[in-house]
Amino acid sequence: MEIKGIGDKGIVKDGASIREEGKGADFSKTLKEAIKKVDSLQKEADEAVKAFASGKVDLHKAMIAIEKANISFQFMVQVRNKILSAYEEVMRMQV
């Protein structure tokens, strides 16, 4: 096991170096990418509905696009609820 000096910004745990800084940025970046993906699925569903209305796409493809958007949105809402629940629980902790 390698021992890191005090000046290092990492922590050694079970032989693996874990960086403390930058973790928040990774989480926020991941969250933003997921929101963008949900948004793009919503836009694809809108386009599929327009294409169905104009007769360019059959009903099955339009419904699949709509359901993908719906499921991804429901998942995003549940993730948001879990994040808020975790935040509220952390805020209730006594220091």
LUMRO-223020 format. One record per atom (N, C-alpha, C, O): residue in one letter; atom name; x, y, z. Coordinates in steps of 0.1 Angstrom, whole numbers, plus 5000, padded with zeros to 4 digits. Layout:
BEGIN
{"a","CA",{X,Y,Z}}
...
REM end
This chain:
BEGIN
{"m","N",{5008,4988,5000}}
{"m","CA",{5000,5000,5000}}
{"m","C",{5009,5012,5000}}
{"m","O",{5018,5013,5008}}
{"e","N",{5006,5021,4991}}
{"e","CA",{5014,5034,4990}}
{"e","C",{5008,5044,5000}}
{"e","O",{4996,5046,5001}}
{"i","N",{5018,5051,5007}}
{"i","CA",{5014,5061,5016}}
{"i","C",{5016,5075,5010}}
{"i","O",{5026,5078,5005}}
{"k","N",{5005,5082,5010}}
{"k","CA",{5005,5096,5004}}
{"k","C",{5010,5106,5014}}
{"k","O",{5007,5104,5026}}
{"g","N",{5016,5116,5009}}
{"g","CA",{5021,5127,5018}}
{"g","C",{5009,5136,5022}}
{"g","O",{4998,5136,5016}}
{"i","N",{5011,5145,5032}}
{"i","CA",{5001,5154,5036}}
{"i","C",{4998,5164,5025}}
{"i","O",{4986,5168,5024}}
{"g","N",{5007,5168,5017}}
{"g","CA",{5005,5177,5006}}
{"g","C",{4996,5172,4995}}
{"g","O",{4991,5181,4987}}
{"d","N",{4994,5159,4994}}
{"d","CA",{4986,5154,4983}}
{"d","C",{4971,5157,4986}}
{"d","O",{4967,5159,4997}}
{"k","N",{4963,5158,4975}}
{"k","CA",{4949,5161,4977}}
{"k","C",{4941,5149,4976}}
{"k","O",{4929,5149,4974}}
{"g","N",{4947,5137,4976}}
{"g","CA",{4940,5125,4975}}
{"g","C",{4940,5117,4988}}
{"g","O",{4948,5121,4997}}
{"i","N",{4932,5107,4990}}
{"i","CA",{4931,5099,5001}}
{"i","C",{4934,5085,4997}}
{"i","O",{4929,5081,4986}}
{"v","N",{4941,5077,5005}}
{"v","CA",{4944,5064,5002}}
{"v","C",{4935,5055,5010}}
{"v","O",{4934,5055,5022}}
{"k","N",{4927,5047,5003}}
{"k","CA",{4918,5037,5009}}
{"k","C",{4919,5024,5002}}
{"k","O",{4916,5023,4990}}
{"d","N",{4923,5014,5009}}
{"d","CA",{4924,5000,5003}}
{"d","C",{4933,5000,4991}}
{"d","O",{4931,4993,4981}}
{"g","N",{4944,5009,4991}}
{"g","CA",{4953,5009,4981}}
{"g","C",{4949,5017,4968}}
{"g","O",{4957,5018,4959}}
{"a","N",{4938,5023,4969}}
{"a","CA",{4933,5031,4957}}
{"a","C",{4932,5045,4961}}
{"a","O",{4927,5049,4972}}
{"s","N",{4937,5054,4953}}
{"s","CA",{4937,5068,4956}}
{"s","C",{4923,5074,4952}}
{"s","O",{4918,5071,4940}}
{"i","N",{4917,5081,4961}}
{"i","CA",{4904,5087,4958}}
{"i","C",{4905,5102,4959}}
{"i","O",{4909,5107,4969}}
{"r","N",{4902,5109,4949}}
{"r","CA",{4903,5123,4949}}
{"r","C",{4890,5129,4954}}
{"r","O",{4879,5125,4951}}
{"e","N",{4892,5138,4964}}
{"e","CA",{4880,5145,4970}}
{"e","C",{4875,5156,4961}}
{"e","O",{4862,5158,4961}}
{"e","N",{4883,5163,4955}}
{"e","CA",{4878,5175,4947}}
{"e","C",{4873,5170,4934}}
{"e","O",{4878,5160,4928}}
{"g","N",{4864,5177,4928}}
{"g","CA",{4858,5174,4915}}
{"g","C",{4847,5164,4915}}
{"g","O",{4841,5162,4904}}
{"k","N",{4844,5158,4926}}
{"k","CA",{4833,5149,4926}}
{"k","C",{4819,5155,4924}}
{"k","O",{4811,5150,4917}}
{"g","N",{4817,5167,4929}}
{"g","CA",{4805,5175,4927}}
{"g","C",{4803,5178,4912}}
{"g","O",{4792,5178,4907}}
{"a","N",{4814,5182,4906}}
{"a","CA",{4813,5185,4892}}
{"a","C",{4809,5173,4883}}
{"a","O",{4802,5175,4874}}
{"d","N",{4814,5162,4887}}
{"d","CA",{4811,5150,4879}}
{"d","C",{4796,5146,4881}}
{"d","O",{4789,5143,4871}}
{"f","N",{4791,5148,4893}}
{"f","CA",{4777,5145,4895}}
{"f","C",{4768,5155,4888}}
{"f","O",{4758,5151,4881}}
{"s","N",{4771,5168,4889}}
{"s","CA",{4763,5178,4882}}
{"s","C",{4764,5176,4867}}
{"s","O",{4754,5178,4860}}
{"k","N",{4776,5172,4862}}
{"k","CA",{4777,5170,4847}}
{"k","C",{4768,5158,4843}}
{"k","O",{4762,5159,4833}}
{"t","N",{4769,5147,4851}}
{"t","CA",{4761,5136,4848}}
{"t","C",{4746,5139,4848}}
{"t","O",{4738,5134,4840}}
{"l","N",{4742,5147,4858}}
{"l","CA",{4728,5151,4859}}
{"l","C",{4723,5159,4848}}
{"l","O",{4712,5158,4842}}
{"k","N",{4732,5169,4844}}
{"k","CA",{4728,5177,4832}}
{"k","C",{4727,5169,4819}}
{"k","O",{4718,5172,4811}}
{"e","N",{4736,5159,4817}}
{"e","CA",{4736,5151,4806}}
{"e","C",{4723,5143,4805}}
{"e","O",{4717,5141,4795}}
{"a","N",{4719,5138,4817}}
{"a","CA",{4706,5130,4818}}
{"a","C",{4694,5139,4815}}
{"a","O",{4685,5134,4808}}
{"i","N",{4694,5151,4819}}
{"i","CA",{4683,5160,4817}}
{"i","C",{4683,5163,4802}}
{"i","O",{4672,5164,4796}}
{"k","N",{4694,5165,4796}}
{"k","CA",{4695,5168,4781}}
{"k","C",{4690,5156,4773}}
{"k","O",{4683,5158,4763}}
{"k","N",{4693,5144,4778}}
{"k","CA",{4688,5132,4771}}
{"k","C",{4673,5131,4772}}
{"k","O",{4666,5128,4762}}
{"v","N",{4667,5134,4784}}
{"v","CA",{4653,5134,4785}}
{"v","C",{4646,5144,4776}}
{"v","O",{4636,5142,4770}}
{"d","N",{4652,5156,4776}}
{"d","CA",{4647,5167,4767}}
{"d","C",{4648,5163,4752}}
{"d","O",{4638,5166,4745}}
{"s","N",{4658,5156,4748}}
{"s","CA",{4659,5152,4734}}
{"s","C",{4649,5141,4731}}
{"s","O",{4643,5141,4720}}
{"l","N",{4646,5132,4741}}
{"l","CA",{4636,5122,4738}}
{"l","C",{4622,5129,4737}}
{"l","O",{4613,5125,4730}}
{"q","N",{4620,5140,4745}}
{"q","CA",{4607,5147,4745}}
{"q","C",{4605,5154,4731}}
{"q","O",{4595,5153,4725}}
{"k","N",{4616,5159,4726}}
{"k","CA",{4616,5166,4713}}
{"k","C",{4614,5155,4702}}
{"k","O",{4606,5158,4692}}
{"e","N",{4620,5144,4703}}
{"e","CA",{4618,5133,4693}}
{"e","C",{4603,5129,4693}}
{"e","O",{4598,5126,4683}}
{"a","N",{4597,5128,4705}}
{"a","CA",{4583,5124,4706}}
{"a","C",{4574,5134,4699}}
{"a","O",{4565,5131,4692}}
{"d","N",{4577,5147,4701}}
{"d","CA",{4570,5158,4695}}
{"d","C",{4571,5157,4680}}
{"d","O",{4561,5158,4673}}
{"e","N",{4583,5154,4675}}
{"e","CA",{4585,5153,4660}}
{"e","C",{4578,5141,4655}}
{"e","O",{4572,5141,4644}}
{"a","N",{4577,5130,4663}}
{"a","CA",{4570,5118,4658}}
{"a","C",{4555,5120,4658}}
{"a","O",{4549,5115,4649}}
{"v","N",{4550,5128,4667}}
{"v","CA",{4536,5131,4666}}
{"v","C",{4533,5140,4654}}
{"v","O",{4523,5138,4647}}
{"k","N",{4541,5150,4651}}
{"k","CA",{4539,5158,4639}}
{"k","C",{4540,5149,4627}}
{"k","O",{4533,5151,4617}}
{"a","N",{4550,5140,4627}}
{"a","CA",{4552,5132,4615}}
{"a","C",{4540,5122,4613}}
{"a","O",{4535,5120,4602}}
{"f","N",{4534,5118,4625}}
{"f","CA",{4522,5109,4624}}
{"f","C",{4510,5117,4619}}
{"f","O",{4502,5112,4611}}
{"a","N",{4509,5129,4623}}
{"a","CA",{4498,5138,4619}}
{"a","C",{4498,5141,4604}}
{"a","O",{4488,5142,4597}}
{"s","N",{4511,5142,4599}}
{"s","CA",{4512,5144,4585}}
{"s","C",{4512,5132,4576}}
{"s","O",{4513,5132,4564}}
{"g","N",{4512,5120,4583}}
{"g","CA",{4512,5107,4575}}
{"g","C",{4525,5102,4571}}
{"g","O",{4526,5092,4564}}
{"k","N",{4536,5107,4577}}
{"k","CA",{4549,5102,4573}}
{"k","C",{4554,5090,4581}}
{"k","O",{4562,5083,4577}}
{"v","N",{4548,5089,4593}}
{"v","CA",{4552,5078,4603}}
{"v","C",{4539,5071,4607}}
{"v","O",{4529,5077,4608}}
{"d","N",{4541,5057,4609}}
{"d","CA",{4529,5050,4613}}
{"d","C",{4527,5051,4628}}
{"d","O",{4536,5057,4635}}
{"l","N",{4516,5047,4633}}
{"l","CA",{4512,5049,4647}}
{"l","C",{4522,5042,4656}}
{"l","O",{4525,5047,4667}}
{"h","N",{4527,5030,4653}}
{"h","CA",{4536,5023,4662}}
{"h","C",{4548,5030,4665}}
{"h","O",{4552,5031,4677}}
{"k","N",{4555,5036,4655}}
{"k","CA",{4567,5044,4657}}
{"k","C",{4564,5056,4666}}
{"k","O",{4573,5060,4674}}
{"a","N",{4553,5062,4663}}
{"a","CA",{4550,5074,4671}}
{"a","C",{4547,5071,4686}}
{"a","O",{4552,5078,4695}}
{"m","N",{4540,5060,4688}}
{"m","CA",{4537,5056,4702}}
{"m","C",{4550,5051,4709}}
{"m","O",{4551,5054,4721}}
{"i","N",{4559,5045,4702}}
{"i","CA",{4572,5041,4708}}
{"i","C",{4580,5053,4712}}
{"i","O",{4585,5053,4723}}
{"a","N",{4580,5063,4704}}
{"a","CA",{4587,5075,4707}}
{"a","C",{4581,5082,4719}}
{"a","O",{4588,5087,4728}}
{"i","N",{4568,5082,4719}}
{"i","CA",{4560,5089,4731}}
{"i","C",{4563,5081,4744}}
{"i","O",{4565,5087,4754}}
{"e","N",{4562,5068,4743}}
{"e","CA",{4564,5060,4755}}
{"e","C",{4579,5061,4760}}
{"e","O",{4581,5061,4772}}
{"k","N",{4589,5062,4751}}
{"k","CA",{4602,5064,4755}}
{"k","C",{4604,5077,4763}}
{"k","O",{4610,5077,4774}}
{"a","N",{4598,5087,4758}}
{"a","CA",{4598,5100,4764}}
{"a","C",{4591,5100,4777}}
{"a","O",{4596,5106,4787}}
{"n","N",{4580,5093,4778}}
{"n","CA",{4572,5093,4790}}
{"n","C",{4580,5085,4801}}
{"n","O",{4581,5090,4813}}
{"i","N",{4585,5074,4798}}
{"i","CA",{4593,5066,4808}}
{"i","C",{4605,5073,4812}}
{"i","O",{4608,5073,4824}}
{"s","N",{4612,5079,4803}}
{"s","CA",{4624,5086,4807}}
{"s","C",{4621,5098,4816}}
{"s","O",{4628,5101,4826}}
{"f","N",{4610,5105,4814}}
{"f","CA",{4606,5116,4822}}
{"f","C",{4602,5111,4836}}
{"f","O",{4605,5117,4846}}
{"q","N",{4594,5100,4837}}
{"q","CA",{4590,5095,4849}}
{"q","C",{4602,5091,4858}}
{"q","O",{4603,5093,4870}}
{"f","N",{4612,5085,4851}}
{"f","CA",{4625,5081,4858}}
{"f","C",{4632,5093,4863}}
{"f","O",{4637,5093,4874}}
{"m","N",{4633,5104,4855}}
{"m","CA",{4639,5116,4859}}
{"m","C",{4632,5122,4872}}
{"m","O",{4639,5127,4881}}
{"v","N",{4619,5122,4872}}
{"v","CA",{4611,5127,4883}}
{"v","C",{4614,5119,4896}}
{"v","O",{4616,5124,4907}}
{"q","N",{4615,5105,4894}}
{"q","CA",{4618,5097,4906}}
{"q","C",{4633,5099,4911}}
{"q","O",{4635,5099,4923}}
{"v","N",{4642,5102,4902}}
{"v","CA",{4656,5105,4906}}
{"v","C",{4656,5118,4914}}
{"v","O",{4662,5119,4924}}
{"r","N",{4648,5128,4908}}
{"r","CA",{4647,5141,4915}}
{"r","C",{4642,5139,4929}}
{"r","O",{4647,5145,4939}}
{"n","N",{4631,5131,4930}}
{"n","CA",{4625,5129,4944}}
{"n","C",{4635,5122,4953}}
{"n","O",{4635,5126,4965}}
{"k","N",{4643,5113,4948}}
{"k","CA",{4653,5106,4957}}
{"k","C",{4664,5116,4961}}
{"k","O",{4668,5116,4973}}
{"i","N",{4668,5125,4952}}
{"i","CA",{4678,5135,4956}}
{"i","C",{4673,5145,4966}}
{"i","O",{4680,5148,4976}}
{"l","N",{4660,5149,4964}}
{"l","CA",{4654,5158,4974}}
{"l","C",{4653,5151,4988}}
{"l","O",{4655,5158,4998}}
{"s","N",{4649,5139,4987}}
{"s","CA",{4647,5131,5000}}
{"s","C",{4660,5130,5007}}
{"s","O",{4661,5132,5019}}
{"a","N",{4671,5127,5000}}
{"a","CA",{4684,5126,5006}}
{"a","C",{4689,5139,5011}}
{"a","O",{4695,5140,5022}}
{"y","N",{4686,5150,5004}}
{"y","CA",{4690,5163,5008}}
{"y","C",{4683,5167,5021}}
{"y","O",{4689,5172,5031}}
{"e","N",{4670,5164,5022}}
{"e","CA",{4662,5167,5034}}
{"e","C",{4667,5159,5046}}
{"e","O",{4667,5164,5057}}
{"e","N",{4671,5147,5043}}
{"e","CA",{4676,5138,5054}}
{"e","C",{4689,5143,5059}}
{"e","O",{4692,5143,5071}}
{"v","N",{4698,5148,5050}}
{"v","CA",{4711,5154,5054}}
{"v","C",{4708,5166,5062}}
{"v","O",{4715,5169,5072}}
{"m","N",{4699,5174,5058}}
{"m","CA",{4696,5187,5065}}
{"m","C",{4690,5184,5079}}
{"m","O",{4692,5193,5088}}
{"r","N",{4684,5173,5081}}
{"r","CA",{4678,5170,5094}}
{"r","C",{4689,5165,5104}}
{"r","O",{4686,5164,5116}}
{"m","N",{4700,5161,5099}}
{"m","CA",{4711,5155,5107}}
{"m","C",{4716,5166,5117}}
{"m","O",{4717,5177,5114}}
{"q","N",{4718,5161,5129}}
{"q","CA",{4723,5170,5139}}
{"q","C",{4738,5169,5139}}
{"q","O",{4744,5158,5139}}
{"v","N",{4745,5181,5140}}
{"v","CA",{4759,5181,5140}}
{"v","C",{4765,5181,5154}}
{"v","O",{4777,5182,5156}}
REM end
